[in-house]
Amino acid sequence: MWCKPTEKQLSKIPAFYSGEETPLEEKVIHMHFFMGGSDWYATEYNPEEGNFFGFVILNGDYDMAEWGYFNFQELCKLRLTFLEVDRDKYWKVRKAKEVEKICKAQRWEYVKV
């Protein structure tokens, strides 16, 4: 991972289940990872296990995109010939309903902010 987040950056992501009562549209996306046509959006983090909860779109497949868990160490190991997963260092924290790709996959109306 070229732009791997620091422990300090990861510590700013809320703990698992802290947003359990929050509607999906209102969940805050704290970090975005990407590789080719795949995107991982992190809303919560468990440092003990290195797991994130968030939204994942694999290979641009919006129909099969879903909310769930993904592991940071496994994400760091993903490689495709000359590509590897990277973190969007210009990502601005925002709600899921403000992320165009998530809106497309969830079939929510996207309103550019």
Steps between C-alpha positions, in 0.01 A plus 500: 500500500658824385319735733447275802311670786682556826382364833401857591284529187341161564429595863271781377260248345215411741493159666285209383128535578532866597277590207271200525188717528608731218309454172724385214459829311626691807804281574818704486769377260834570667737336254496390137724231350512411131663282237399500135119484494467398865420727795493441876335765721568479876247618761620311810823329607603234750877539561530171696393295198595750229148488357294777344126526455394686191386480141681306227469516121712234327598533135238766434217254572242734652230229508706280734648784710415475869549610859721268702837431656845501341844445648775762487791251481332311214429827321870594526603168341275527191700529178419480129818489292606865543200622701450497873236642731555859601337748735343814360716759678272781378184340642271739688294339774133499400175308530428199279218688327763754386714239319396462137611137458321386817183680387521330161539154658227556760271668246477811713458841348839668489510871570844653449600701807 
